[in-house]
Amino acid sequence: MDEDLISTLFTTMLLLMLTTAMINSYQNYSEKRQEIEDFELALNTAETLISSVLAAPENSPGLIAVLPERLENFSKILSSRGVEIQVEIRSLTGELLYPKKHQSQGLNGNFKLNVSIPVALYCDNESVQLCEMVVHFRRE
């Protein structure tokens, strides 16, 4: 009788350990899958910004024009879907071109991902400046 009780306890503990290991593996898998989905969404958002929202009048690939009203509308659409973005455009020397320094006070460390993409900025005087567009991304 004692042997049956010991084997039952051993089997139960083994099953509990196996179940715990499976739950832990699934949680790790879920977290990694969510991170991959967030990264893909951030990349798609950055590509949408470049290809349509901030696309310059010439529609050349990678050429953008800063249009704050279009960017705000796009941000509101994403916000209604639970996604918050903030866009920075910096020159290759690191100078912040958009938003202007007094507007960038709202940027805080709560953003989960940052995607940096090289772009060419179409300026008002019909010149083009090579820049880096940084999209700060967070899903709520």
N, CA, C and O of each residue as an XYZ file, in Angstrom:
560
protein
N       0.823     -1.190      0.000
C       0.000      0.000      0.000
C       0.868      1.254      0.000
O       0.559      2.213     -0.707
N       1.949      1.262      0.781
C       2.846      2.417      0.816
C       3.498      2.651     -0.544
O       3.725      3.792     -0.946
N       3.800      1.548     -1.256
C       4.422      1.678     -2.569
C       3.467      2.337     -3.554
O       3.896      3.145     -4.377
N       2.188      2.009     -3.486
C       1.189      2.619     -4.371
C       1.055      4.112     -4.087
O       0.936      4.916     -5.011
N       1.074      4.475     -2.822
C       0.957      5.873     -2.446
C       2.183      6.665     -2.906
O       2.054      7.780     -3.412
N       3.361      6.086     -2.730
C       4.591      6.759     -3.157
C       4.616      6.901     -4.671
O       4.989      7.965     -5.166
N       4.238      5.883     -5.426
C       4.237      5.982     -6.886
C       3.180      6.970     -7.371
O       3.395      7.660     -8.367
N       2.048      7.047     -6.685
C       1.019      8.024     -7.044
C       1.518      9.445     -6.795
O       1.336     10.324     -7.637
N       2.147      9.672     -5.644
C       2.712     10.993     -5.353
C       3.806     11.364     -6.357
O       3.867     12.499     -6.828
N       4.649     10.417     -6.671
C       5.720     10.658     -7.635
C       5.151     11.010     -9.009
O       5.613     11.954     -9.649
N       4.178     10.274     -9.449
C       3.538     10.529    -10.740
C       2.847     11.894    -10.757
O       2.940     12.631    -11.738
N       2.158     12.223     -9.668
C       1.475     13.518     -9.574
C       2.478     14.668     -9.614
O       2.259     15.664    -10.303
N       3.574     14.530     -8.875
C       4.585     15.583     -8.875
C       5.235     15.706    -10.247
O       5.527     16.814    -10.696
N       5.459     14.601    -10.902
C       6.046     14.626    -12.239
C       5.104     15.325    -13.228
O       5.548     16.114    -14.062
N       3.827     15.035    -13.132
C       2.843     15.699    -13.996
C       2.750     17.200    -13.709
O       2.621     18.000    -14.636
N       2.813     17.580    -12.445
C       2.794     18.999    -12.089
C       4.021     19.724    -12.629
O       3.910     20.844    -13.127
N       5.183     19.098    -12.535
C       6.403     19.707    -13.058
C       6.329     19.847    -14.577
O       6.737     20.870    -15.128
N       5.815     18.835    -15.245
C       5.675     18.884    -16.694
C       4.689     19.986    -17.105
O       4.945     20.726    -18.054
N       3.579     20.090    -16.397
C       2.580     21.123    -16.687
C       3.161     22.512    -16.457
O       2.942     23.418    -17.261
N       3.897     22.685    -15.368
C       4.526     23.975    -15.081
C       5.527     24.350    -16.180
O       5.578     25.502    -16.609
N       6.311     23.386    -16.625
C       7.289     23.646    -17.687
C       6.587     24.024    -18.985
O       7.055     24.908    -19.702
N       5.475     23.372    -19.296
C       4.732     23.686    -20.521
C       4.118     25.086    -20.447
O       4.146     25.829    -21.427
N       3.574     25.440    -19.302
C       2.985     26.775    -19.134
C       4.062     27.844    -19.271
O       3.846     28.858    -19.934
N       5.210     27.629    -18.655
C       6.314     28.573    -18.742
C       6.802     28.726    -20.186
O       7.064     29.839    -20.641
N       6.923     27.607    -20.900
C       7.343     27.664    -22.301
C       6.335     28.431    -23.143
O       6.722     29.218    -24.007
N       5.065     28.216    -22.907
C       4.033     28.917    -23.669
C       4.055     30.422    -23.376
O       3.881     31.236    -24.283
N       4.268     30.786    -22.116
C       4.348     32.211    -21.777
C       5.539     32.873    -22.466
O       5.414     33.981    -22.987
N       6.692     32.204    -22.472
C       7.867     32.730    -23.167
C       7.606     32.866    -24.660
O       7.968     33.869    -25.274
N       6.975     31.851    -25.237
C       6.623     31.892    -26.654
C       5.675     33.050    -26.944
O       5.853     33.744    -27.945
N       4.678     33.277    -26.099
C       3.717     34.371    -26.284
C       4.400     35.735    -26.220
O       4.112     36.612    -27.034
N       5.289     35.914    -25.273
C       6.003     37.178    -25.140
C       6.862     37.455    -26.369
O       6.863     38.571    -26.887
N       7.586     36.455    -26.835
C       8.427     36.638    -28.017
C       7.576     36.908    -29.256
O       7.928     37.741    -30.091
N       6.475     36.209    -29.366
C       5.567     36.424    -30.502
C       5.004     37.850    -30.475
O       4.903     38.493    -31.520
N       4.637     38.347    -29.289
C       4.121     39.704    -29.155
C       5.196     40.728    -29.525
O       4.900     41.723    -30.188
N       6.434     40.494    -29.105
C       7.526     41.397    -29.453
C       7.750     41.432    -30.958
O       7.986     42.499    -31.525
N       7.679     40.280    -31.607
C       7.848     40.222    -33.067
C       6.710     40.960    -33.752
O       6.945     41.710    -34.700
N       5.480     40.760    -33.291
C       4.329     41.458    -33.871
C       4.449     42.966    -33.683
O       4.139     43.731    -34.597
N       4.896     43.400    -32.504
C       5.087     44.831    -32.251
C       6.152     45.406    -33.178
O       5.989     46.502    -33.714
N       7.237     44.668    -33.364
C       8.308     45.143    -34.237
C       7.838     45.239    -35.683
O       8.131     46.216    -36.371
N       7.107     44.220    -36.145
C       6.573     44.253    -37.510
C       5.593     45.406    -37.686
O       5.595     46.068    -38.724
N       4.755     45.651    -36.679
C       3.816     46.764    -36.741
C       4.564     48.103    -36.770
O       4.171     49.020    -37.490
N       5.633     48.210    -35.992
C       6.428     49.439    -35.991
C       7.086     49.655    -37.353
O       7.105     50.780    -37.854
N       7.623     48.597    -37.959
C       8.228     48.723    -39.282
C       7.178     49.097    -40.334
O       7.421     49.959    -41.179
N       6.025     48.452    -40.279
C       4.957     48.773    -41.230
C       4.485     50.213    -41.062
O       4.208     50.898    -42.048
N       4.394     50.669    -39.826
C       3.994     52.048    -39.559
C       5.018     53.019    -40.132
O       4.644     54.009    -40.761
N       6.295     52.751    -39.926
C       7.350     53.617    -40.463
C       7.320     53.625    -41.986
O       7.489     54.676    -42.605
N       7.108     52.469    -42.591
C       7.025     52.405    -44.049
C       5.809     53.158    -44.572
O       5.889     53.811    -45.613
N       4.689     53.075    -43.866
C       3.492     53.823    -44.263
C       3.747     55.318    -44.164
O       3.313     56.085    -45.024
N       4.444     55.730    -43.126
C       4.805     57.145    -42.990
C       5.608     57.618    -44.196
O       5.333     58.682    -44.749
N       6.589     56.838    -44.599
C       7.461     57.229    -45.703
C       6.723     57.183    -47.038
O       6.830     58.107    -47.844
N       5.977     56.109    -47.267
C       5.393     55.906    -48.590
C       4.122     56.701    -48.852
O       3.801     56.974    -50.008
N       3.383     57.083    -47.798
C       2.137     57.798    -48.085
C       1.923     59.042    -47.232
O       1.623     60.106    -47.772
N       2.069     58.936    -45.923
C       1.730     60.058    -45.043
C       2.662     61.245    -45.264
O       2.202     62.379    -45.396
N       3.961     60.993    -45.305
C       4.936     62.071    -45.456
C       5.565     62.099    -46.852
O       6.585     62.759    -47.052
N       4.979     61.404    -47.806
C       5.551     61.338    -49.148
C       5.622     62.726    -49.766
O       4.676     63.510    -49.688
N       6.760     63.009    -50.378
C       6.960     64.307    -51.036
C       6.130     64.366    -52.313
O       5.712     63.330    -52.829
N       5.890     65.568    -52.824
C       5.062     65.706    -54.027
C       5.573     64.915    -55.232
O       4.776     64.522    -56.084
N       6.880     64.673    -55.322
C       7.439     63.947    -56.471
C       7.202     62.438    -56.397
O       7.409     61.734    -57.386
N       6.772     61.933    -55.236
C       6.555     60.495    -55.014
C       7.791     59.655    -55.305
O       7.679     58.527    -55.784
N       8.961     60.196    -55.019
C      10.193     59.435    -55.143
C      10.360     58.578    -53.899
O      10.092     59.046    -52.792
N      10.795     57.335    -54.054
C      10.959     56.466    -52.882
C      11.951     57.051    -51.875
O      13.064     57.430    -52.240
N      11.544     57.122    -50.612
C      12.413     57.611    -49.546
C      12.457     59.111    -49.409
O      13.076     59.623    -48.476
N      11.818     59.831    -50.311
C      11.788     61.291    -50.240
C      10.538     61.710    -49.479
O       9.419     61.370    -49.863
N      10.743     62.457    -48.390
C       9.608     62.860    -47.561
C       9.560     64.379    -47.417
O      10.565     65.068    -47.592
N       8.397     64.872    -47.102
C       8.191     66.281    -46.768
C       7.455     66.315    -45.436
O       6.489     65.576    -45.242
N       7.897     67.156    -44.528
C       7.261     67.224    -43.211
C       5.934     67.963    -43.345
O       5.890     69.150    -43.670
N       4.868     67.237    -43.088
C       3.515     67.789    -43.136
C       2.853     67.508    -41.792
O       2.216     66.468    -41.621
N       2.997     68.429    -40.833
C       2.521     68.171    -39.468
C       1.038     67.797    -39.386
O       0.667     66.949    -38.574
N       0.191     68.408    -40.205
C      -1.241     68.106    -40.118
C      -1.531     66.672    -40.570
O      -2.380     66.001    -39.982
N      -0.839     66.198    -41.604
C      -1.031     64.811    -42.041
C      -0.490     63.832    -41.004
O      -1.074     62.775    -40.763
N       0.627     64.198    -40.400
C       1.219     63.360    -39.356
C       0.308     63.286    -38.135
O       0.152     62.218    -37.544
N      -0.288     64.399    -37.757
C      -1.229     64.410    -36.632
C      -2.456     63.557    -36.927
O      -2.914     62.816    -36.057
N      -2.997     63.652    -38.142
C      -4.160     62.838    -38.519
C      -3.827     61.351    -38.470
O      -4.619     60.545    -37.981
N      -2.650     60.994    -38.980
C      -2.218     59.594    -38.954
C      -2.043     59.115    -37.514
O      -2.421     57.992    -37.178
N      -1.470     59.970    -36.667
C      -1.289     59.620    -35.255
C      -2.631     59.400    -34.567
O      -2.765     58.498    -33.741
N      -3.623     60.220    -34.904
C      -4.960     60.056    -34.310
C      -5.601     58.749    -34.752
O      -6.251     58.077    -33.952
N      -5.426     58.385    -36.007
C      -5.964     57.107    -36.502
C      -5.318     55.948    -35.750
O      -6.005     55.027    -35.308
N      -4.004     55.999    -35.608
C      -3.303     54.932    -34.874
C      -3.706     54.913    -33.408
O      -3.858     53.846    -32.815
N      -3.878     56.088    -32.827
C      -4.258     56.179    -31.421
C      -5.620     55.542    -31.179
O      -5.838     54.913    -30.144
N      -6.525     55.700    -32.118
C      -7.844     55.072    -31.970
C      -7.745     53.553    -32.023
O      -8.655     52.855    -31.574
N      -6.655     53.040    -32.564
C      -6.418     51.586    -32.631
C      -5.488     51.096    -31.534
O      -5.068     49.939    -31.534
N      -5.165     51.995    -30.584
C      -4.342     51.593    -29.445
C      -2.851     51.665    -29.690
O      -2.075     51.049    -28.959
N      -2.432     52.411    -30.712
C      -1.015     52.540    -31.030
C      -0.634     54.010    -30.941
O      -1.311     54.871    -31.505
N       0.442     54.289    -30.238
C       0.916     55.662    -30.120
C       2.294     55.759    -30.758
O       3.168     54.929    -30.508
N       2.476     56.786    -31.587
C       3.777     57.014    -32.214
C       4.218     58.449    -31.977
O       3.406     59.339    -31.725
N       5.496     58.643    -32.062
C       6.064     59.982    -32.078
C       7.223     59.948    -33.063
O       8.060     59.047    -33.014
N       7.268     60.919    -33.948
C       8.243     60.933    -35.037
C       9.259     62.040    -34.801
O       8.913     63.169    -34.454
N      10.500     61.688    -34.997
C      11.600     62.659    -34.971
C      12.326     62.546    -36.293
O      12.497     61.450    -36.826
N      12.748     63.667    -36.813
C      13.600     63.675    -38.001
C      14.869     64.416    -37.615
O      14.833     65.556    -37.154
N      15.999     63.732    -37.817
C      17.297     64.294    -37.450
C      18.201     64.318    -38.672
O      18.158     63.431    -39.524
N      19.019     65.359    -38.731
C      20.025     65.423    -39.791
C      21.110     64.394    -39.489
O      21.146     63.826    -38.397
N      21.983     64.160    -40.445
C      23.060     63.192    -40.223
C      24.044     63.657    -39.159
O      24.798     62.851    -38.614
N      24.043     64.953    -38.861
C      24.908     65.476    -37.797
C      24.230     65.389    -36.436
O      24.837     65.732    -35.421
N      22.963     64.928    -36.401
C      22.247     64.766    -35.145
C      21.340     65.920    -34.782
O      20.695     65.887    -33.735
N      21.274     66.935    -35.617
C      20.420     68.091    -35.338
C      18.950     67.702    -35.492
O      18.560     67.096    -36.491
N      18.148     68.053    -34.503
C      16.720     67.738    -34.527
C      16.013     68.704    -35.470
O      15.978     69.909    -35.221
N      15.443     68.168    -36.565
C      14.746     68.995    -37.547
C      13.242     69.013    -37.321
O      12.585     70.028    -37.556
N      12.698     67.889    -36.865
C      11.270     67.811    -36.556
C      11.094     66.840    -35.412
O      11.730     65.786    -35.436
N      10.295     67.112    -34.434
C       9.674     68.395    -34.136
C      10.728     69.375    -33.656
O      11.821     68.983    -33.248
N      10.395     70.626    -33.707
C      11.322     71.647    -33.218
C      11.559     71.425    -31.735
O      10.720     70.824    -31.065
N      12.658     71.887    -31.218
C      13.068     71.599    -29.833
C      11.998     71.947    -28.802
O      11.824     71.211    -27.830
N      11.281     73.045    -28.991
C      10.274     73.420    -27.994
C       9.051     72.501    -28.048
O       8.285     72.447    -27.086
N       8.856     71.778    -29.159
C       7.717     70.870    -29.274
C       8.038     69.479    -28.743
O       7.121     68.718    -28.436
N       9.306     69.133    -28.628
C       9.678     67.756    -28.300
C       9.678     67.465    -26.806
O      10.189     66.426    -26.386
N       9.121     68.352    -25.998
C       9.094     68.130    -24.554
C       8.249     66.905    -24.181
O       8.491     66.283    -23.147
N       7.265     66.556    -25.010
C       6.366     65.466    -24.682
C       6.976     64.077    -24.829
O       6.380     63.102    -24.370
N       8.131     63.957    -25.446
C       8.743     62.661    -25.640
C       9.296     62.156    -24.324
O      10.147     62.798    -23.708
N       8.808     61.001    -23.896
C       9.301     60.442    -22.646
C       9.768     59.013    -22.873
O       9.670     58.500    -23.988
N      10.262     58.381    -21.859
C      10.840     57.057    -21.991
C       9.836     55.927    -22.000
O      10.234     54.775    -21.825
N       8.568     56.190    -22.192
C       7.553     55.147    -22.142
C       7.378     54.401    -23.459
O       6.568     53.477    -23.529
N       8.107     54.771    -24.495
C       7.940     54.105    -25.777
C       8.702     52.786    -25.771
O       9.831     52.702    -25.287
N       8.062     51.766    -26.315
C       8.596     50.416    -26.251
C       9.646     50.155    -27.336
O      10.656     49.497    -27.086
N       9.399     50.674    -28.534
C      10.284     50.422    -29.665
C      10.660     51.728    -30.346
O       9.902     52.698    -30.323
N      11.829     51.738    -30.947
C      12.264     52.841    -31.791
C      12.719     52.238    -33.110
O      13.524     51.307    -33.134
N      12.198     52.778    -34.207
C      12.617     52.337    -35.530
C      13.279     53.526    -36.209
O      12.709     54.615    -36.267
N      14.473     53.311    -36.716
C      15.229     54.369    -37.369
C      15.409     54.010    -38.843
O      15.908     52.936    -39.177
N      14.990     54.935    -39.725
C      15.046     54.683    -41.162
C      15.677     55.890    -41.850
O      15.311     57.028    -41.558
N      16.623     55.651    -42.765
C      17.198     56.775    -43.509
C      16.193     57.306    -44.532
O      15.520     56.536    -45.217
N      16.105     58.620    -44.621
C      15.194     59.266    -45.569
C      15.886     60.485    -46.169
O      16.923     60.939    -45.686
N      15.286     60.995    -47.224
C      15.722     62.258    -47.814
C      14.604     63.257    -47.581
O      13.467     63.031    -47.996
N      14.920     64.354    -46.923
C      13.930     65.366    -46.561
C      13.866     66.435    -47.635
O      14.869     67.065    -47.970
N      12.666     66.628    -48.169
C      12.424     67.655    -49.178
C      12.232     68.980    -48.457
O      11.306     69.119    -47.659
N      13.085     69.947    -48.724
C      13.032     71.245    -48.046
C      12.234     72.244    -48.879
O      11.957     72.012    -50.056
N      11.869     73.359    -48.249
C      11.066     74.392    -48.910
C      11.771     75.015    -50.106
O      11.117     75.395    -51.077
N      13.070     75.124    -50.053
C      13.810     75.757    -51.146
C      14.159     74.767    -52.253
O      15.114     74.975    -53.002
N      13.382     73.691    -52.352
C      13.524     72.670    -53.394
C      14.842     71.908    -53.300
O      15.277     71.322    -54.292
N      15.483     71.900    -52.143
C      16.680     71.094    -51.949
C      16.320     69.845    -51.161
O      15.232     69.742    -50.594
N      17.238     68.912    -51.135
C      17.017     67.641    -50.441
C      18.142     67.444    -49.436
O      19.312     67.667    -49.747
N      17.776     67.023    -48.224
C      18.760     66.797    -47.171
C      18.629     65.361    -46.680
O      17.526     64.906    -46.376
N      19.736     64.653    -46.602
C      19.710     63.294    -46.068
C      19.495     63.351    -44.566
O      20.144     64.128    -43.865
N      18.573     62.516    -44.071
C      18.202     62.546    -42.657
C      17.928     61.142    -42.150
O      17.983     60.159    -42.888
N      17.634     61.091    -40.880
C      17.221     59.858    -40.214
C      15.857     60.126    -39.588
O      15.681     61.084    -38.836
N      14.901     59.267    -39.909
C      13.581     59.374    -39.290
C      13.487     58.313    -38.200
O      13.652     57.122    -38.460
N      13.221     58.760    -36.990
C      13.089     57.853    -35.856
C      11.617     57.842    -35.446
O      11.045     58.882    -35.120
N      11.023     56.671    -35.466
C       9.630     56.515    -35.056
C       9.628     55.817    -33.706
O      10.048     54.665    -33.596
N       9.157     56.510    -32.684
C       8.999     55.937    -31.346
C       7.607     55.326    -31.310
O       6.634     55.962    -31.716
N       7.511     54.106    -30.829
C       6.300     53.312    -30.971
C       5.904     52.679    -29.644
O       6.749     52.199    -28.888
N       4.604     52.689    -29.378
C       4.082     52.019    -28.177
C       2.666     51.551    -28.466
O       1.856     52.278    -29.040
N       2.391     50.338    -28.063
C       1.034     49.802    -28.170
C       0.408     49.846    -26.784
O       0.991     49.368    -25.811
N      -0.781     50.421    -26.706
C      -1.452     50.572    -25.397
C      -2.333     49.385    -25.103
O      -2.973     49.337    -24.053
